Amino acid sequence: MERDVRARAVAARHGGVAHRRELNAVGVSRADVRTEVSAGRWRRAGRHTVVIVAETPTDCARFGRAVWEAGGGAVLDGAAALVASGMRGFTLDRVDVTLPGNNRHHRQPGVRLHRRRDVGPVIAAGIPRVRPEHAAIHAAQWAVSDRQAALLLCLAIQQRLVSPDRLLTAWEQVTRSPRRVVLDAVIRDLCDGAHSLGELDFARLCRSRGLPTPDRQHVVNLPGGRVYLDVRWSGIGLVVEVDGGHHAAALAPVDDALRQNELVLREERVLRIPVIGLRLSPEPFMAQVARAHLAWS
């Protein structure tokens, strides 16, 4: 009974599993583990991992086992590191683990190993994991599609796992990437909204749809002061606001709502487009702009 209480206290930190080293530290010996496993109360899940609480494996339990069984110096990386740091809204289909290239490694089902000369900055508290700014970039590089890559970066920024400045600084240190063009655009969209709209060349997107060139950075005076509208066709009162990543942060949605409401009260018609959406899927958004221009011309 006392052995089980001590083991459960250790396993509670890792979603029901425990490392043999931690069990030994609280007085549960290898012989004790063999006894409990033989009795069917505990279960081995690798060379180092013991399942103490036999329930449906949690992410925490999966992460612990993945790191402990991968090899010396292993840490969570990519999307798994972000989830371990608190990211919500993303379902993992595998766990990414990085370890030093010279260390012995052991493959496991559901775990993708990455071997690096330099693992990089690591958070040691809890399950060891790569820092969020680097984990987000790795996750985007390893994503199954450009859309998933953008989603992971958006979640990391919007849930405040990493600041735009730290993400941009980490990205500028990357020398090689299989998605360099896409990731450079998306990261700068998230971290620098003014840059992103200019680079997108909205006028070119309009011409491709047969639309007249709109006014850019049109100035209007509202009760809150002078504001600059991203895109406006003055003759028909059609406004398109392209929201960068900063629009999802802090009180930006409140300011955006006030500005849009004032424009609507002035009988302007306002379409809002997330810059990431315009970057990855321009066709459906520009189709809406074209329909609005036709309807209100």
LINKA-V378120 format. One line per field, one symbol per residue. ss: DSSP state (a for helix, b for strand, c for the rest). psi: psi as a letter, one per 30 degrees, with the letter a starting at -180 (. if undefined). A space follows every 10 residues. Layout:
ss=???
psi=???
//
This chain:
ss=caaaaaaaaa aaaaccbbba aaaaacccca aaaaaaaacc ccbbccccbb bcccccccaa aaaaaaaaaa ccccbbbaaa aaaacccccc ccccbbbbbb cccccccccc bbbbbbcccc cbbcccccbb caaaaaaaaa aacccaaaaa aaaaaaaacc cccaaaaaaa aaccccccca aaaaaaaaaa acaaaaaaaa caaaaaaacc ccccbbbbbb bbccbbbbbb bbbccccbbb bbbcaaaacc caaaaaaaaa aaaaacccbb bbbbaaaaaa caaaaaaaaa aaaaaac
psi=eeeeeeeeee fffhgflkke eeeefggjle eeeeeeeefg elkkgaefkk jejiakklee eeeeeeeefe lkgklklbee eeeffgklgk kkflkkkklk fflklkkkkg kjkkkkejfa kkjfkbkklk keeeeeeeee eglfleeeee eeeeeeeegh fkleeeeeee effkfkkfhe eeeeeeefee fieeeeeeef ieeeeeefgg klklkkhkkl jlffaklkke kkjefghkkj kjjlefffkb geeeeeeeee eeeefgglkk kkkkeeeeee ieeeefeeee eeeeeg.
//
